[in-house]
Amino acid sequence: MKKILAVATVVLISQLVNAQSLKAVAYSDGSQKLNGLVTSNAGKKLPGVLVLPAWKGIDEEAKNAALALEKEGYVAFVADIYGEGNVPGDNSAAAKISSAYKKDYAGYQKRIQLALAQLQAVAKADNIAVIGYCFGGSGALEAARAGLPVKGVISIHGGLGKDSARANTALSTKILIENPAEDKGVTPEVMNSLIKEMNEGKADWQIITYAYSKHTFTDPQSQDYNPVMAKRAWEHTLLFLKEALK
């Protein structure tokens, strides 16, 4: 059954890529050039979704998510967090640069805000949400912590921890956590701390845990891919966006 679903997913992705395309958008953070991607429906008055990619930068999962969101009636923008010339070539480099941004959370929040401004410019709408995968899932939570003007954020197998020295603050946006049950990076302590943070921030939050799923369970190119749970997670994503944005 899993193999059948995996093949069906690949076929669906191929159909999306053939029917649609993403347009390059150049923007900057000071002297650092950034290269984002926007769906072909940009310019139409539609709700928008900012997509934050995983730790290696803009990848197929982020691009395919944007294309799928376009099919659902959203303008999607894939953020470039690292910038031109800084895309990591392997896991070791990805771990190093993503860790640097997790420590420099203000710098991460700024890059997210810059991408959000690009989406706001092309979406022509105030109702925008953020979704992120892995490192991008951490970024989705940073968007909430920064109080960025978004209606909701979704962290998909994201890093959920926060430096204990950082104070918990008000969280005015809706928050959805899509967490794989077997993600070794999300310990009970990390989860409990996040729940405490969201409660103290008076957030509208929910957590969905996916059984028998390891860290990158939504990525068809990962050995952790769980097609059944990935499909459910995507349906939960769309349900959340529909409530938050439409």
SVG drawing of the C-alpha trace seen along z (x, -y; Angstrom):
<svg xmlns="http://www.w3.org/2000/svg" viewBox="-13 -47 43 49">
<polyline fill="none" stroke="black" stroke-width="0.4" points="0.0,0.0 2.8,-2.4 4.4,-1.8 1.2,-2.5 0.7,-5.7 4.3,-6.8 3.8,-6.2 0.6,-8.2 2.3,-11.0 5.1,-11.1 2.5,-11.2 0.7,-14.0 3.8,-16.0 4.8,-15.5 1.3,-16.7 1.7,-19.8 5.1,-20.6 3.9,-20.2 0.9,-22.4 2.6,-25.2 5.8,-27.0 7.5,-29.1 8.9,-32.5 12.2,-33.7 12.1,-36.8 15.3,-38.7 15.4,-40.7 18.0,-41.5 19.1,-41.9 21.5,-44.8 24.3,-43.6 23.2,-40.0 21.2,-38.9 18.3,-36.6 16.5,-34.5 13.0,-33.5 10.3,-31.8 6.6,-32.8 3.7,-30.9 2.5,-32.0 -0.8,-33.4 1.1,-36.3 -0.7,-39.6 -4.2,-38.1 -6.0,-39.1 -5.7,-35.8 -4.6,-34.8 -0.9,-34.1 1.3,-31.4 5.0,-31.9 6.9,-28.7 10.1,-28.3 12.3,-25.5 14.4,-22.9 18.0,-23.2 19.6,-22.8 17.7,-25.8 15.1,-25.9 14.4,-22.2 11.9,-20.1 9.6,-19.7 9.3,-23.5 8.8,-24.0 6.2,-21.3 4.3,-22.6 4.1,-26.0 2.8,-24.5 0.2,-22.5 -0.9,-25.6 -1.4,-27.4 -3.8,-24.6 -5.7,-25.3 -6.1,-29.0 -3.2,-30.5 -0.3,-32.7 2.8,-31.0 6.3,-32.5 9.3,-30.2 11.7,-32.2 15.5,-32.2 16.9,-32.4 20.6,-31.8 21.1,-34.0 23.1,-33.6 26.4,-31.9 25.5,-30.4 23.5,-27.3 25.0,-24.3 26.2,-21.4 25.8,-18.6 24.3,-17.8 27.3,-19.0 27.3,-22.4 23.5,-22.6 23.7,-21.8 26.3,-24.5 24.4,-27.3 21.0,-26.4 22.4,-26.2 23.9,-29.7 20.4,-31.1 18.8,-29.3 21.2,-31.1 20.8,-34.4 17.1,-34.1 16.7,-37.9 18.6,-37.5 16.4,-34.5 13.3,-36.6 14.5,-39.4 15.0,-37.1 11.5,-35.7 10.1,-39.3 11.9,-40.3 10.4,-37.3 7.0,-38.1 7.3,-41.6 7.9,-40.1 4.8,-38.0 2.7,-40.9 3.8,-42.9 2.7,-40.2 -0.3,-38.7 -2.0,-42.0 -3.7,-40.6 -3.4,-41.0 -4.4,-37.4 -1.2,-35.5 0.1,-32.3 3.5,-30.7 4.4,-27.1 7.8,-25.6 9.6,-22.2 12.3,-21.1 14.5,-24.2 11.7,-26.1 9.3,-24.7 11.5,-26.3 11.2,-29.5 7.4,-29.3 7.5,-29.4 10.0,-32.4 7.5,-34.2 4.9,-33.8 7.4,-34.8 8.4,-37.9 4.7,-39.0 4.8,-39.1 1.5,-40.1 0.3,-36.6 -2.9,-34.8 -1.3,-31.5 1.9,-29.4 2.4,-25.7 5.6,-23.9 6.0,-20.7 8.5,-18.3 10.2,-21.5 12.7,-22.0 10.5,-23.1 13.1,-24.1 14.0,-27.6 16.8,-28.9 15.6,-28.9 17.1,-32.4 14.5,-33.8 11.4,-35.0 8.0,-33.7 5.9,-36.5 2.4,-37.0 1.6,-34.9 -1.2,-36.5 -1.4,-34.1 -2.8,-30.7 -0.2,-27.9 -0.3,-24.3 2.5,-21.8 2.7,-18.7 5.1,-16.5 6.3,-13.0 6.0,-10.7 9.5,-9.3 11.4,-12.6 14.4,-12.1 15.0,-15.9 11.7,-16.6 12.1,-15.3 9.3,-15.4 11.1,-18.3 11.2,-20.2 7.5,-19.6 6.5,-20.5 8.5,-23.7 6.8,-24.6 3.3,-23.9 4.2,-26.1 5.3,-28.9 2.1,-28.7 -0.1,-28.7 1.7,-31.6 1.5,-33.4 -2.3,-32.8 -1.9,-31.3 -4.6,-29.5 -2.6,-26.3 -2.8,-22.7 -0.4,-19.8 -1.0,-16.8 1.3,-13.8 1.8,-11.3 2.4,-7.7 5.3,-5.6 6.9,-8.7 10.5,-9.8 11.8,-13.3 11.3,-14.0 8.2,-12.0 6.6,-14.3 9.5,-14.3 9.1,-11.8 12.9,-11.9 13.7,-11.0 14.1,-7.4 11.8,-8.6 8.9,-9.2 5.6,-7.9 3.1,-8.4 0.0,-7.7 1.0,-10.2 2.3,-12.7 -1.1,-12.7 -2.9,-13.3 -0.5,-16.0 -1.1,-17.8 -4.9,-17.5 -4.4,-19.0 -2.3,-21.8 -5.1,-22.7 -7.8,-22.5 -5.8,-24.9 -5.1,-27.4 -8.8,-27.3 -9.8,-28.3 -7.1,-30.9 -7.2,-32.6 -10.5,-32.1"/>
</svg>
